[in-house]
């Protein structure tokens, strides 16, 4: 539904961004992610593959790791990479 709202088709390039960064990736449009309602507002999910390393030898180009916040559990130091806000647009 989000892809239809944004005019995005499977395989097209999109920009996923927030106030921390921006990445250009290929869209995989799937019915597996369903929208849900929070306080009466429709919210969509966007899934992206997390990189196993920051900039340098392990990754080239745009790095999805730039988008999540640098926060984590204060007891075990596990970072919060699974839930954060982004927007996306068709390129």
C-alpha positions as CSV (number, residue, x, y, z in Angstrom):
1,X,0.0,0.0,0.0
2,X,2.8,2.4,0.8
3,X,4.4,1.7,-2.6
4,X,1.1,2.4,-4.3
5,X,0.8,5.7,-2.4
6,X,4.3,6.8,-3.4
7,X,4.1,5.5,-7.0
8,X,6.9,3.0,-6.4
9,X,7.1,-0.2,-8.4
10,X,9.2,-3.3,-7.7
11,X,12.8,-2.9,-8.7
12,X,12.8,0.9,-8.9
13,X,15.4,3.0,-7.1
14,X,14.2,4.8,-4.0
15,X,15.8,7.1,-1.4
16,X,15.2,6.1,2.2
17,X,16.0,9.0,4.6
18,X,15.7,10.6,8.0
19,X,17.5,13.3,9.9
20,X,20.5,11.1,10.4
21,X,21.2,10.1,6.8
22,X,20.0,9.0,3.4
23,X,20.5,5.8,1.3
24,X,19.5,5.0,-2.2
25,X,18.4,1.4,-2.6
26,X,16.3,-0.8,-4.9
27,X,12.6,-1.3,-3.8
28,X,11.3,-4.8,-3.3
29,X,7.5,-4.3,-3.2
30,X,5.9,-7.1,-1.3
31,X,2.5,-7.8,0.4
32,X,4.3,-9.3,3.4
33,X,4.5,-5.9,5.3
34,X,1.0,-4.8,6.2
35,X,0.2,-1.3,7.5
36,X,-1.0,-1.0,11.0
37,X,-2.9,1.7,13.0
38,X,-1.3,3.8,15.9
39,X,-3.6,6.3,17.6
40,X,-5.9,6.3,14.6
41,X,-3.1,6.9,12.1
42,X,-2.0,4.5,9.5
43,X,1.7,3.5,9.8
44,X,3.7,1.6,7.2
45,X,6.8,-0.6,7.8
46,X,9.9,-0.5,5.6
47,X,12.5,-3.3,5.9
48,X,16.1,-3.0,5.0
49,X,19.1,-5.2,5.3
50,X,21.5,-4.2,8.1
51,X,25.2,-4.1,7.1
52,X,27.8,-6.1,9.1
53,X,30.2,-3.3,9.4
54,X,30.5,0.4,9.0
55,X,32.3,2.3,6.3
56,X,35.6,0.9,5.2
57,X,36.6,-2.6,4.0
58,X,33.2,-4.2,4.7
59,X,30.8,-1.9,2.8
60,X,30.8,0.4,-0.1
61,X,28.3,2.9,-1.3
62,X,25.3,3.9,0.9
63,X,25.2,2.3,4.3
64,X,21.9,1.6,6.0
65,X,23.7,1.7,9.3
66,X,23.7,5.5,9.1
67,X,19.9,5.6,9.6
68,X,19.3,4.1,13.1
69,X,19.9,6.1,16.3
70,X,23.0,5.6,18.4
71,X,21.1,4.4,21.5
72,X,20.9,1.1,23.2
73,X,20.1,-0.8,26.3
74,X,22.1,0.7,29.2
75,X,22.6,-2.7,30.9
76,X,23.8,-4.9,28.1
77,X,24.8,-2.2,25.5
78,X,22.7,-3.8,22.7
79,X,22.0,-1.1,20.1
80,X,18.5,-0.3,18.9
81,X,18.7,-1.1,15.2
82,X,15.3,-2.6,14.6
83,X,12.8,0.3,15.0
84,X,13.3,3.9,13.8
85,X,11.5,6.4,11.7
86,X,12.3,7.0,8.0
87,X,10.6,8.4,4.9
88,X,11.1,7.3,1.4
89,X,10.7,8.7,-2.1
90,X,10.9,7.4,-5.6
91,X,14.1,8.6,-7.5
